[in-house]
Amino acid sequence: MAKRWVGGLAGFVVVLILVGCGSQGATGQVESLSPGEMKETLQDSDNVYILVTDASEEEKRDEYIKVVEENIEEINVKEINAQNQKILDGDMDLNEIGLEGSELFQSLSYYEGGQLQNRISLKTQKYQTLEDRDQAIQKFINETSS
């Protein structure tokens, strides 16, 4: 009797784990890259979304990553922190990586064939409310992913 109960419980736990993994597998994510990895990604990818942060405070940087992750569904985004030591030391600059243009920091950009196609600022002062920013991000993703 106890073996059936333990076996049933183990089966239930496995089902819960699989359901949880399945629902998480459909969401996009933000992957932080080094300057070298970002340069390689831009050169090797046909289409790529890039989040550029320049926060020296990890908490602020995490805030931007979280905002993007909450508003993407199946898109994977690459993130680079402009406060990376290689960039600060002058070993590599953002133009050398392939990242350029106005309002680069705290932005989400869409690159196609290594060329900037579109960009949206994530700075809160650009929006009346945080909901407006979330809607703008979702609209940006919908427009660029279709």
N, C-alpha and C positions, 0 to 999 in steps of 0.2 A: 504494500500500500504506500509506504514512504517513498519507494523508488518511483512509482507512478507520479506522485506529487512533485518530486524533485525533477523528474524528466519533463513533466508538463510545464513547470516553472522555467526550466532551462529553455525549452522551446519558445515560450512566450517572450523571454528576454531576447532571444535571437531575432524573433520577428520585430520587436521594438527597435533593435539596433539596425536592422535592414531598412525598416521604414524611415528611420531617422537619417540614415545615409542617403537614401533615395531622394528625400526632400532636400537635403543639403547639396546633392550633386547637381541640381538644376540651377544653382545660384552662381553668379559670377564672383570673382574675387580680385583683390588687388595684390600684386606681387611686387615687392620692392627689389630693385636691381641696382647694381653698382654702375658707375659710368661706363665701364667697358662692356658690361652686359647690355646696357641700354643702347649703346652704339651698334652692337651686333644685332640686337633685336630690330632696330630701325632699318638696318641694311638687309636683313634676311626675311622680314615679314612683309607680306603684301598689304595687310591692314592691321593697324595696332592702335589701341587707345592708350594714352599716356597721361598720367597724373604727375604734375611737377609741383613739389612742395619746396619751401625754402625755410622751413621752421627749424630753428636751432633747439627749440624745446620739443622733446619727444611727444609730450601731451598734445600740443597743437598739431603736429604732424599726424598723429593718430586720429585726431578729430576729422581732418580732411579725408583720410583713408576711410574712416567709418562712414562719412557722408556719401562717398562714392559707392562703397559696398552696399549701403542700404538702398541705393537707387539704380543698381544694375541688376539684371536678372541672369542672363546667360553669357554676359560679356566678361572677358578677362582683361584687366587693366594692368599696365606696367607702371610702377611708380619710381621716381627718382627724387632724391632730396638734394637740392642745390647746395645744401650745407655739408655735403659729403666732403671728406678730408681731401680727396684727390682734386676736387674742384676748388676748394678753398686754398690749397697749396699751389694752384696754378698748373698742376700736371695735366689737366684736361679742362676745357671750358665747354659750356653747353652748345655753342655753335659747332664745335668740333664733333660733338656727339650727333648733331643733326637737329637739335632743339633750338628753335629761334622764333622770333616774332614778338609782337607786343603783348603785354599782359601775360607773360609766360608763367609767372609764379602763382601758386594756388589756382591752377587751371587744369581742365581736362581737355585734352586735344585728341583729334583723330588724324592719323597719318595713313596715307595710302601710297605704297611704293616709295616710302621714305620721305614723302613730301607732305607738309602740313595741308590738310584740307579744311579743317574747321576747329574752332577752339571756343570754350566757354569758361568764364571766370567763376570760381567758387567762393570768392570773397563775399562775406555776408553784407558788406556795405553796398554791394551792387543790386541787392534785392530788398523789397519792402519787408518780406517775412521769410522765415526759413522754409515755409511751405512753397513760396514762390521759387526759391532756389532748387528745391527738390523737383518741382514741376519742370523747371528749366533743364535740369540734368536729364530727366526722363525724356523730354522732347528732343534734346540733343542726341541721346542714344537712339531714339526711334528714327530720327532723320538720317543719321549717319550709318545705321546698321541696315537700312533697307535698300 
